[in-house]
Amino acid sequence: MVRNERARTVKAARRPEMRLPELVAWSDGELEPDGDYDGLEFADLDLVGQEGIGARFMDCALRRCALDETGLTKARFLDSVLEGVRGVGTDLSGASLRDVELVEARLGGIQLHGAVLERVVVRGGKIDYLNLRGARLKDVVFEGCVLVEPDFGGAVLERVEFRDCTLRGADFSGARMTDVDLREATELGIARGVEALSGAVISPSQLFDLAPALAAQLGLRVVP
């Protein structure tokens, strides 16, 4: 009965089906712009400040790598896993992530503005100041993670789920939503853009929590 009700109210996101081949350890020094990486494992590497602009990662795994200020503008991650990566200021603006799992990441100020995310799962970890302005998210699941002041301004979200995750100070200004499920967010804090929630689904308790912001948006004064 619950599943039937869910089907009527919001379409579920399609998750990636990860089947990585046997990987080869990468040991070629530094990333290169427009590099082509296929079937490789990047494990416990210091990639701080390296430039992989426009690079393509296909059937790859990045595990426990340092990504501070790593330049990955317009990079493509396809059928890949990023596990335990950490860093501040990682630049993935304009990047494309398709069939990707981001697991237990510790990131701050990551730039994904203008990026395209399709069939992506972000599971566990904590991301501060995630910049997804103008990005396109389709079939994306945020699960068991903490997002501090994420910026979805002007983004397009379709079949996006927030499950057992914390949203603090989120900005949805100008976002467009279709089948966005916020009901299972353990904390739903929206700093800006509450008017953009049309197309999203929330729980009755979340509606109560958002009432002050909704009243302010409508210009309502609540007087005892």
C-alpha angles and dihedrals in degrees: 000000000000091000092051091050091049091050090055095049106040138001114241121239118252111238127216117259105221118205106158117190122229103296131221119220113248115228105155100121115245135010116261131215110259089008118166114222119180128174095352134141119216104194130177092343131153104230094162113153095355120143120232097156111169093002122152122223113191122179090349137144125211109193127183093339124157110237104175109155090346110164111227100149111163091359118153123225112190126178090345141136127222108192128179093348117160138188150113125249098011107173114220096148112154091008125146121226117184125170092358135150119205106193130187094341123173106202137153130194093359112177115223098146112146091012126139118227120185125171094356128155121199105194126182127332130081131274120190122200096359108191112211097151111155092000126140117230120186123170094358124156125196105196130180093340136124118235115189115197096339114187116220093162111157092354124142113229122189123173094352121159131197107199124180089335134129122239114191123181095347120184115213096164110155093355120148117217136194121175095348110165116205097157097104098046106124090212124021112190116167117185097177139004102042086146089065093065092097103120093033129103122222135175125253091252091052090051088057091051092049094046095099092052092046091049091051091050091053092045092244120156116212108208122179 
